[in-house]
Structure formats: structure tokens, C-alpha cells
């Protein structure tokens, strides 16, 4: 009985939280664009369907600025806290990390320049 009581809070803590109110829903199962903004943040927006505002995904990654490809993964329809971000460099190195915040995208002077 005690093991069950302890297990329930652990399982609830492992479930990703929904996006912040006012943030756009990015469905990683559909077409999207994701690119690094700096060492820790990712820009993401949907590319099909009704146009939605872009979002800034703050992550636990440490080296996103060198990534050539960013992919998103979620168990649900919208990206949320705790969901997975995978960054891959041109030489095949990968960094997998978690989303720590979802916010509407607002350009920042520290964002990477686009090519």
C-alpha cells in the first residue's frame, strides 16, 4: 500500500505539463519548423493549417547554437514542459534535452542570425 501511495506522485511528476496560457500549440506530429535561437532556446512554428504564432521553447540543452537540425517529440498534441528536443550537428552528434518553458516568440537581440 505504501509503495502505491509513493508511486502515484512520481508518475504524475513524469507527465509533461501543457503549454503556458497564450502560447501557440506546436504539434510535432505535423509539419513544423524548429531552429536554434541561442545555446538554450528553440524557435518553433507550424507550417501547415491555420497560421499560429511562433513559440520560444526554453530547453535544458547547453549547445544548441551549433545544431544543424532540431526535432521535437511529444506524447500529446502540443509541445509542453518536459517534452523532448533533439539537436543534431552536421557531423552526427546529438544532444537530447527537455523543454523547461514555452513562451510566445518575441525576437531578442541575443538570437542567432538567420542564414
N, CA, C and O atoms as a GROMACS GRO file, in nm:
protein
  460
    1UNK      N    1   0.082  -0.119   0.000
    1UNK     CA    2   0.000   0.000   0.000
    1UNK      C    3   0.086   0.126   0.000
    1UNK      O    4   0.058   0.221  -0.072
    2UNK      N    5   0.192   0.126   0.081
    2UNK     CA    6   0.279   0.243   0.088
    2UNK      C    7   0.349   0.266  -0.046
    2UNK      O    8   0.368   0.381  -0.086
    3UNK      N    9   0.387   0.159  -0.114
    3UNK     CA   10   0.453   0.172  -0.244
    3UNK      C   11   0.361   0.238  -0.346
    3UNK      O   12   0.406   0.318  -0.428
    4UNK      N   13   0.233   0.204  -0.341
    4UNK     CA   14   0.136   0.264  -0.433
    4UNK      C   15   0.121   0.413  -0.405
    4UNK      O   16   0.115   0.493  -0.498
    5UNK      N   17   0.114   0.451  -0.280
    5UNK     CA   18   0.100   0.591  -0.242
    5UNK      C   19   0.222   0.671  -0.288
    5UNK      O   20   0.207   0.786  -0.330
    6UNK      N   21   0.340   0.614  -0.280
    6UNK     CA   22   0.462   0.682  -0.322
    6UNK      C   23   0.475   0.685  -0.474
    6UNK      O   24   0.532   0.780  -0.529
    7UNK      N   25   0.425   0.585  -0.541
    7UNK     CA   26   0.438   0.575  -0.686
    7UNK      C   27   0.349   0.675  -0.760
    7UNK      O   28   0.390   0.726  -0.864
    8UNK      N   29   0.231   0.703  -0.710
    8UNK     CA   30   0.138   0.795  -0.778
    8UNK      C   31   0.198   0.934  -0.796
    8UNK      O   32   0.192   0.986  -0.907
    9UNK      N   33   0.256   0.998  -0.693
    9UNK     CA   34   0.316   1.131  -0.716
    9UNK      C   35   0.433   1.126  -0.814
    9UNK      O   36   0.453   1.221  -0.890
   10UNK      N   37   0.509   1.018  -0.815
   10UNK     CA   38   0.620   1.007  -0.909
   10UNK      C   39   0.569   0.998  -1.053
   10UNK      O   40   0.627   1.060  -1.142
   11UNK      N   41   0.464   0.924  -1.075
   11UNK     CA   42   0.406   0.912  -1.209
   11UNK      C   43   0.347   1.045  -1.255
   11UNK      O   44   0.362   1.082  -1.372
   12UNK      N   45   0.282   1.117  -1.167
   12UNK     CA   46   0.225   1.247  -1.203
   12UNK      C   47   0.335   1.348  -1.235
   12UNK      O   48   0.316   1.434  -1.322
   13UNK      N   49   0.447   1.340  -1.169
   13UNK     CA   50   0.558   1.432  -1.195
   13UNK      C   51   0.623   1.404  -1.330
   13UNK      O   52   0.683   1.494  -1.388
   14UNK      N   53   0.612   1.283  -1.380
   14UNK     CA   54   0.675   1.246  -1.507
   14UNK      C   55   0.591   1.287  -1.628
   14UNK      O   56   0.641   1.285  -1.740
   15UNK      N   57   0.464   1.324  -1.608
   15UNK     CA   58   0.377   1.363  -1.720
   15UNK      C   59   0.408   1.506  -1.759
   15UNK      O   60   0.410   1.594  -1.672
   16UNK      N   61   0.432   1.534  -1.888
   16UNK     CA   62   0.460   1.670  -1.932
   16UNK      C   63   0.342   1.763  -1.904
   16UNK      O   64   0.227   1.723  -1.915
   17UNK      N   65   0.374   1.886  -1.869
   17UNK     CA   66   0.271   1.987  -1.842
   17UNK      C   67   0.230   2.054  -1.973
   17UNK      O   68   0.310   2.060  -2.067
   18UNK      N   69   0.108   2.106  -1.982
   18UNK     CA   70   0.066   2.174  -2.104
   18UNK      C   71   0.140   2.306  -2.122
   18UNK      O   72   0.203   2.357  -2.030
   19UNK      N   73   0.130   2.360  -2.243
   19UNK     CA   74   0.194   2.488  -2.274
   19UNK      C   75   0.135   2.599  -2.188
   19UNK      O   76   0.023   2.588  -2.139
   20UNK      N   77   0.212   2.706  -2.172
   20UNK     CA   78   0.167   2.820  -2.094
   20UNK      C   79   0.046   2.884  -2.161
   20UNK      O   80   0.034   2.878  -2.283
   21UNK      N   81  -0.044   2.945  -2.082
   21UNK     CA   82  -0.159   3.012  -2.141
   21UNK      C   83  -0.113   3.120  -2.240
   21UNK      O   84  -0.019   3.194  -2.212
   22UNK      N   85  -0.178   3.129  -2.353
   22UNK     CA   86  -0.141   3.229  -2.454
   22UNK      C   87  -0.036   3.180  -2.551
   22UNK      O   88  -0.013   3.244  -2.653
   23UNK      N   89   0.030   3.069  -2.521
   23UNK     CA   90   0.132   3.016  -2.612
   23UNK      C   91   0.063   2.937  -2.723
   23UNK      O   92  -0.044   2.880  -2.702
   24UNK      N   93   0.122   2.936  -2.838
   24UNK     CA   94   0.068   2.863  -2.952
   24UNK      C   95   0.094   2.714  -2.937
   24UNK      O   96   0.193   2.674  -2.875
   25UNK      N   97   0.008   2.632  -2.993
   25UNK     CA   98   0.025   2.487  -2.988
   25UNK      C   99   0.111   2.443  -3.106
   25UNK      O  100   0.075   2.466  -3.221
   26UNK      N  101   0.225   2.380  -3.078
   26UNK     CA  102   0.310   2.323  -3.182
   26UNK      C  103   0.293   2.172  -3.173
   26UNK      O  104   0.333   2.109  -3.075
   27UNK      N  105   0.234   2.114  -3.277
   27UNK     CA  106   0.212   1.970  -3.282
   27UNK      C  107   0.329   1.905  -3.356
   27UNK      O  108   0.341   1.922  -3.477
   28UNK      N  109   0.416   1.831  -3.285
   28UNK     CA  110   0.532   1.771  -3.350
   28UNK      C  111   0.497   1.655  -3.443
   28UNK      O  112   0.585   1.605  -3.515
   29UNK      N  113   0.372   1.612  -3.444
   29UNK     CA  114   0.330   1.504  -3.532
   29UNK      C  115   0.290   1.557  -3.670
   29UNK      O  116   0.263   1.480  -3.762
   30UNK      N  117   0.285   1.690  -3.683
   30UNK     CA  118   0.251   1.753  -3.810
   30UNK      C  119   0.370   1.837  -3.855
   30UNK      O  120   0.473   1.841  -3.787
   31UNK      N  121   0.358   1.903  -3.968
   31UNK     CA  122   0.469   1.981  -4.023
   31UNK      C  123   0.499   2.104  -3.938
   31UNK      O  124   0.410   2.180  -3.903
   32UNK      N  125   0.627   2.121  -3.904
   32UNK     CA  126   0.671   2.235  -3.824
   32UNK      C  127   0.812   2.275  -3.864
   32UNK      O  128   0.883   2.199  -3.931
   33UNK      N  129   0.852   2.394  -3.823
   33UNK     CA  130   0.988   2.443  -3.839
   33UNK      C  131   1.044   2.464  -3.699
   33UNK      O  132   0.979   2.527  -3.616
   34UNK      N  133   1.164   2.413  -3.674
   34UNK     CA  134   1.231   2.434  -3.545
   34UNK      C  135   1.376   2.465  -3.574
   34UNK      O  136   1.442   2.395  -3.650
   35UNK      N  137   1.427   2.572  -3.512
   35UNK     CA  138   1.567   2.610  -3.531
   35UNK      C  139   1.620   2.669  -3.401
   35UNK      O  140   1.543   2.724  -3.322
   36UNK      N  141   1.751   2.658  -3.378
   36UNK     CA  142   1.807   2.714  -3.255
   36UNK      C  143   1.808   2.866  -3.258
   36UNK      O  144   1.835   2.926  -3.362
   37UNK      N  145   1.779   2.927  -3.144
   37UNK     CA  146   1.787   3.073  -3.130
   37UNK      C  147   1.916   3.114  -3.059
   37UNK      O  148   1.973   3.218  -3.089
   38UNK      N  149   1.960   3.032  -2.967
   38UNK     CA  150   2.085   3.054  -2.893
   38UNK      C  151   2.125   2.919  -2.834
   38UNK      O  152   2.077   2.815  -2.879
   39UNK      N  153   2.211   2.918  -2.736
   39UNK     CA  154   2.260   2.792  -2.680
   39UNK      C  155   2.152   2.712  -2.608
   39UNK      O  156   2.167   2.591  -2.589
   40UNK      N  157   2.041   2.778  -2.568
   40UNK     CA  158   1.941   2.710  -2.486
   40UNK      C  159   1.799   2.713  -2.543
   40UNK      O  160   1.716   2.631  -2.502
   41UNK      N  161   1.768   2.803  -2.635
   41UNK     CA  162   1.631   2.823  -2.681
   41UNK      C  163   1.610   2.778  -2.825
   41UNK      O  164   1.703   2.781  -2.907
   42UNK      N  165   1.487   2.737  -2.856
   42UNK     CA  166   1.449   2.692  -2.989
   42UNK      C  167   1.328   2.774  -3.036
   42UNK      O  168   1.235   2.798  -2.959
   43UNK      N  169   1.330   2.817  -3.163
   43UNK     CA  170   1.217   2.881  -3.229
   43UNK      C  171   1.138   2.770  -3.296
   43UNK      O  172   1.196   2.684  -3.363
   44UNK      N  173   1.005   2.769  -3.278
   44UNK     CA  174   0.923   2.667  -3.342
   44UNK      C  175   0.792   2.728  -3.388
   44UNK      O  176   0.734   2.813  -3.321
   45UNK      N  177   0.745   2.683  -3.506
   45UNK     CA  178   0.614   2.724  -3.557
   45UNK      C  179   0.561   2.616  -3.649
   45UNK      O  180   0.637   2.538  -3.706
   46UNK      N  181   0.429   2.611  -3.662
   46UNK     CA  182   0.367   2.515  -3.752
   46UNK      C  183   0.376   2.568  -3.894
   46UNK      O  184   0.383   2.689  -3.915
   47UNK      N  185   0.376   2.478  -3.992
   47UNK     CA  186   0.386   2.521  -4.132
   47UNK      C  187   0.264   2.482  -4.214
   47UNK      O  188   0.253   2.522  -4.329
   48UNK      N  189   0.172   2.407  -4.157
   48UNK     CA  190   0.050   2.368  -4.228
   48UNK      C  191  -0.072   2.408  -4.147
   48UNK      O  192  -0.064   2.422  -4.025
   49UNK      N  193  -0.182   2.426  -4.215
   49UNK     CA  194  -0.307   2.458  -4.146
   49UNK      C  195  -0.319   2.604  -4.112
   49UNK      O  196  -0.254   2.689  -4.173
   50UNK      N  197  -0.401   2.633  -4.014
   50UNK     CA  198  -0.425   2.770  -3.971
   50UNK      C  199  -0.296   2.830  -3.917
   50UNK      O  200  -0.231   2.771  -3.830
   51UNK      N  201  -0.256   2.948  -3.966
   51UNK     CA  202  -0.134   3.010  -3.914
   51UNK      C  203  -0.146   3.037  -3.764
   51UNK      O  204  -0.246   3.092  -3.717
   52UNK      N  205  -0.045   2.998  -3.691
   52UNK     CA  206  -0.041   3.020  -3.546
   52UNK      C  207   0.088   3.094  -3.512
   52UNK      O  208   0.187   3.083  -3.585
   53UNK      N  209   0.088   3.167  -3.403
   53UNK     CA  210   0.210   3.238  -3.364
   53UNK      C  211   0.323   3.141  -3.330
   53UNK      O  212   0.299   3.031  -3.281
   54UNK      N  213   0.444   3.184  -3.358
   54UNK     CA  214   0.562   3.104  -3.324
   54UNK      C  215   0.583   3.106  -3.173
   54UNK      O  216   0.532   3.193  -3.103
   55UNK      N  217   0.659   3.006  -3.125
   55UNK     CA  218   0.690   3.000  -2.982
   55UNK      C  219   0.841   2.990  -2.960
   55UNK      O  220   0.916   2.948  -3.048
   56UNK      N  221   0.882   3.030  -2.842
   56UNK     CA  222   1.020   3.013  -2.795
   56UNK      C  223   1.016   2.900  -2.693
   56UNK      O  224   0.948   2.910  -2.591
   57UNK      N  225   1.090   2.792  -2.722
   57UNK     CA  226   1.098   2.679  -2.630
   57UNK      C  227   1.231   2.688  -2.556
   57UNK      O  228   1.337   2.668  -2.615
   58UNK      N  229   1.227   2.718  -2.427
   58UNK     CA  230   1.347   2.717  -2.344
   58UNK      C  231   1.375   2.571  -2.310
   58UNK      O  232   1.284   2.497  -2.273
   59UNK      N  233   1.501   2.530  -2.323
   59UNK     CA  234   1.535   2.389  -2.302
   59UNK      C  235   1.648   2.374  -2.200
   59UNK      O  236   1.707   2.472  -2.154
   60UNK      N  237   1.676   2.249  -2.166
   60UNK     CA  238   1.788   2.218  -2.078
   60UNK      C  239   1.915   2.193  -2.159
   60UNK      O  240   2.019   2.159  -2.102
   61UNK      N  241   1.909   2.210  -2.292
   61UNK     CA  242   2.026   2.190  -2.378
   61UNK      C  243   2.133   2.295  -2.346
   61UNK      O  244   2.102   2.404  -2.297
   62UNK      N  245   2.257   2.262  -2.374
   62UNK     CA  246   2.367   2.354  -2.348
   62UNK      C  247   2.437   2.400  -2.475
   62UNK      O  248   2.510   2.499  -2.471
   63UNK      N  249   2.417   2.332  -2.589
   63UNK     CA  250   2.494   2.364  -2.709
   63UNK      C  251   2.406   2.370  -2.834
   63UNK      O  252   2.446   2.320  -2.939
   64UNK      N  253   2.290   2.430  -2.826
   64UNK     CA  254   2.201   2.436  -2.942
   64UNK      C  255   2.254   2.524  -3.054
   64UNK      O  256   2.218   2.504  -3.170
   65UNK      N  257   2.337   2.620  -3.022
   65UNK     CA  258   2.385   2.715  -3.124
   65UNK      C  259   2.459   2.646  -3.237
   65UNK      O  260   2.467   2.701  -3.347
   66UNK      N  261   2.513   2.527  -3.214
   66UNK     CA  262   2.590   2.455  -3.316
   66UNK      C  263   2.506   2.352  -3.391
   66UNK      O  264   2.558   2.283  -3.478
   67UNK      N  265   2.378   2.341  -3.359
   67UNK     CA  266   2.292   2.239  -3.420
   67UNK      C  267   2.252   2.278  -3.561
   67UNK      O  268   2.223   2.394  -3.590
   68UNK      N  269   2.249   2.178  -3.649
   68UNK     CA  270   2.202   2.198  -3.787
   68UNK      C  271   2.057   2.155  -3.802
   68UNK      O  272   1.987   2.203  -3.891
   69UNK      N  273   2.012   2.066  -3.717
   69UNK     CA  274   1.874   2.019  -3.721
   69UNK      C  275   1.820   2.007  -3.580
   69UNK      O  276   1.890   1.961  -3.489
   70UNK      N  277   1.696   2.049  -3.562
   70UNK     CA  278   1.630   2.038  -3.433
   70UNK      C  279   1.499   1.964  -3.456
   70UNK      O  280   1.420   2.002  -3.542
   71UNK      N  281   1.476   1.858  -3.379
   71UNK     CA  282   1.350   1.786  -3.390
   71UNK      C  283   1.280   1.784  -3.254
   71UNK      O  284   1.344   1.787  -3.149
   72UNK      N  285   1.148   1.780  -3.259
   72UNK     CA  286   1.066   1.787  -3.139
   72UNK      C  287   0.988   1.657  -3.122
   72UNK      O  288   0.953   1.592  -3.221
   73UNK      N  289   0.962   1.620  -2.998
   73UNK     CA  290   0.887   1.498  -2.971
   73UNK      C  291   0.796   1.520  -2.850
   73UNK      O  292   0.839   1.573  -2.748
   74UNK      N  293   0.670   1.478  -2.864
   74UNK     CA  294   0.574   1.493  -2.756
   74UNK      C  295   0.480   1.373  -2.756
   74UNK      O  296   0.451   1.317  -2.862
   75UNK      N  297   0.434   1.335  -2.640
   75UNK     CA  298   0.336   1.228  -2.629
   75UNK      C  299   0.195   1.280  -2.657
   75UNK      O  300   0.103   1.201  -2.679
   76UNK      N  301   0.180   1.411  -2.654
   76UNK     CA  302   0.048   1.472  -2.672
   76UNK      C  303   0.046   1.557  -2.799
   76UNK      O  304   0.140   1.553  -2.878
   77UNK      N  305  -0.061   1.633  -2.817
   77UNK     CA  306  -0.078   1.713  -2.938
   77UNK      C  307   0.009   1.838  -2.937
   77UNK      O  308   0.059   1.878  -3.042
   78UNK      N  309   0.028   1.901  -2.824
   78UNK     CA  310   0.104   2.025  -2.815
   78UNK      C  311   0.234   2.004  -2.737
   78UNK      O  312   0.239   1.926  -2.642
   79UNK      N  313   0.338   2.075  -2.779
   79UNK     CA  314   0.464   2.072  -2.704
   79UNK      C  315   0.441   2.139  -2.568
   79UNK      O  316   0.374   2.242  -2.559
   80UNK      N  317   0.498   2.080  -2.464
   80UNK     CA  318   0.482   2.134  -2.330
   80UNK      C  319   0.605   2.108  -2.246
   80UNK      O  320   0.704   2.052  -2.293
   81UNK      N  321   0.599   2.148  -2.121
   81UNK     CA  322   0.711   2.130  -2.030
   81UNK      C  323   0.745   1.982  -2.018
   81UNK      O  324   0.656   1.898  -2.003
   82UNK      N  325   0.873   1.950  -2.024
   82UNK     CA  326   0.919   1.812  -2.010
   82UNK      C  327   0.926   1.735  -2.140
   82UNK      O  328   0.981   1.625  -2.142
   83UNK      N  329   0.872   1.789  -2.250
   83UNK     CA  330   0.882   1.720  -2.378
   83UNK      C  331   1.025   1.725  -2.430
   83UNK      O  332   1.107   1.804  -2.382
   84UNK      N  333   1.054   1.640  -2.528
   84UNK     CA  334   1.192   1.619  -2.572
   84UNK      C  335   1.228   1.704  -2.695
   84UNK      O  336   1.149   1.717  -2.788
   85UNK      N  337   1.348   1.760  -2.691
   85UNK     CA  338   1.408   1.831  -2.805
   85UNK      C  339   1.538   1.758  -2.837
   85UNK      O  340   1.618   1.731  -2.748
   86UNK      N  341   1.559   1.727  -2.966
   86UNK     CA  342   1.682   1.661  -3.008
   86UNK      C  343   1.752   1.751  -3.109
   86UNK      O  344   1.694   1.787  -3.212
   87UNK      N  345   1.875   1.787  -3.079
   87UNK     CA  346   1.956   1.872  -3.167
   87UNK      C  347   2.067   1.787  -3.227
   87UNK      O  348   2.136   1.713  -3.156
   88UNK      N  349   2.085   1.798  -3.359
   88UNK     CA  350   2.186   1.719  -3.430
   88UNK      C  351   2.279   1.813  -3.506
   88UNK      O  352   2.233   1.907  -3.572
   89UNK      N  353   2.410   1.789  -3.496
   89UNK     CA  354   2.507   1.869  -3.571
   89UNK      C  355   2.537   1.800  -3.704
   89UNK      O  356   2.497   1.686  -3.726
   90UNK      N  357   2.608   1.869  -3.791
   90UNK     CA  358   2.637   1.816  -3.924
   90UNK      C  359   2.724   1.690  -3.918
   90UNK      O  360   2.719   1.607  -4.009
   91UNK      N  361   2.804   1.674  -3.812
   91UNK     CA  362   2.888   1.555  -3.801
   91UNK      C  363   2.817   1.440  -3.728
   91UNK      O  364   2.880   1.339  -3.698
   92UNK      N  365   2.687   1.455  -3.700
   92UNK     CA  366   2.608   1.347  -3.644
   92UNK      C  367   2.597   1.344  -3.493
   92UNK      O  368   2.530   1.257  -3.439
   93UNK      N  369   2.660   1.437  -3.422
   93UNK     CA  370   2.648   1.440  -3.276
   93UNK      C  371   2.508   1.485  -3.239
   93UNK      O  372   2.449   1.572  -3.303
   94UNK      N  373   2.456   1.425  -3.133
   94UNK     CA  374   2.320   1.457  -3.089
   94UNK      C  375   2.320   1.499  -2.944
   94UNK      O  376   2.400   1.454  -2.862
   95UNK      N  377   2.226   1.587  -2.915
   95UNK     CA  378   2.202   1.628  -2.778
   95UNK      C  379   2.051   1.621  -2.756
   95UNK      O  380   1.975   1.687  -2.825
   96UNK      N  381   2.009   1.541  -2.660
   96UNK     CA  382   1.868   1.531  -2.625
   96UNK      C  383   1.845   1.601  -2.493
   96UNK      O  384   1.920   1.582  -2.397
   97UNK      N  385   1.741   1.682  -2.488
   97UNK     CA  386   1.712   1.756  -2.366
   97UNK      C  387   1.562   1.777  -2.352
   97UNK      O  388   1.484   1.733  -2.437
   98UNK      N  389   1.522   1.843  -2.248
   98UNK     CA  390   1.381   1.865  -2.216
   98UNK      C  391   1.344   2.013  -2.226
   98UNK      O  392   1.428   2.101  -2.211
   99UNK      N  393   1.216   2.037  -2.251
   99UNK     CA  394   1.165   2.174  -2.255
   99UNK      C  395   1.140   2.221  -2.113
   99UNK      O  396   1.076   2.151  -2.034
  100UNK      N  397   1.191   2.339  -2.080
  100UNK     CA  398   1.171   2.394  -1.946
  100UNK      C  399   1.073   2.510  -1.944
  100UNK      O  400   1.024   2.547  -1.837
  101UNK      N  401   1.041   2.569  -2.060
  101UNK     CA  402   0.942   2.677  -2.068
  101UNK      C  403   0.893   2.690  -2.211
  101UNK      O  404   0.969   2.669  -2.306
  102UNK      N  405   0.765   2.725  -2.226
  102UNK     CA  406   0.706   2.752  -2.357
  102UNK      C  407   0.649   2.893  -2.351
  102UNK      O  408   0.562   2.922  -2.269
  103UNK      N  409   0.699   2.981  -2.439
  103UNK     CA  410   0.657   3.121  -2.439
  103UNK      C  411   0.629   3.166  -2.581
  103UNK      O  412   0.685   3.111  -2.676
  104UNK      N  413   0.542   3.267  -2.598
  104UNK     CA  414   0.526   3.324  -2.731
  104UNK      C  415   0.660   3.379  -2.779
  104UNK      O  416   0.738   3.431  -2.700
  105UNK      N  417   0.688   3.366  -2.909
  105UNK     CA  418   0.816   3.412  -2.962
  105UNK      C  419   0.818   3.564  -2.973
  105UNK      O  420   0.731   3.624  -3.036
  106UNK      N  421   0.920   3.623  -2.912
  106UNK     CA  422   0.948   3.765  -2.924
  106UNK      C  423   1.095   3.774  -2.960
  106UNK      O  424   1.179   3.724  -2.885
  107UNK      N  425   1.130   3.838  -3.074
  107UNK     CA  426   1.273   3.848  -3.112
  107UNK      C  427   1.356   3.912  -3.002
  107UNK      O  428   1.312   4.005  -2.933
  108UNK      N  429   1.477   3.860  -2.987
  108UNK     CA  430   1.570   3.906  -2.884
  108UNK      C  431   1.701   3.943  -2.953
  108UNK      O  432   1.739   3.879  -3.051
  109UNK      N  433   1.770   4.042  -2.905
  109UNK     CA  434   1.898   4.083  -2.964
  109UNK      C  435   2.005   3.976  -2.954
  109UNK      O  436   2.103   3.982  -3.028
  110UNK      N  437   1.989   3.877  -2.866
  110UNK     CA  438   2.088   3.771  -2.850
  110UNK      C  439   2.059   3.649  -2.936
  110UNK      O  440   2.135   3.552  -2.933
  111UNK      N  441   1.951   3.652  -3.014
  111UNK     CA  442   1.918   3.539  -3.100
  111UNK      C  443   2.020   3.526  -3.212
  111UNK      O  444   2.079   3.625  -3.255
  112UNK      N  445   2.042   3.402  -3.259
  112UNK     CA  446   2.134   3.378  -3.371
  112UNK      C  447   2.083   3.446  -3.496
  112UNK      O  448   1.962   3.456  -3.518
  113UNK      N  449   2.175   3.492  -3.580
  113UNK     CA  450   2.136   3.550  -3.708
  113UNK      C  451   2.093   3.437  -3.801
  113UNK      O  452   2.149   3.328  -3.798
  114UNK      N  453   1.994   3.465  -3.883
  114UNK     CA  454   1.944   3.363  -3.975
  114UNK      C  455   2.020   3.367  -4.106
  114UNK      O  456   2.068   3.472  -4.148
  115UNK      N  457   2.029   3.254  -4.170
  115UNK     CA  458   2.102   3.242  -4.295
  115UNK      C  459   2.008   3.255  -4.412
  115UNK      O  460   2.051   3.248  -4.527
   0.00000   0.00000   0.00000
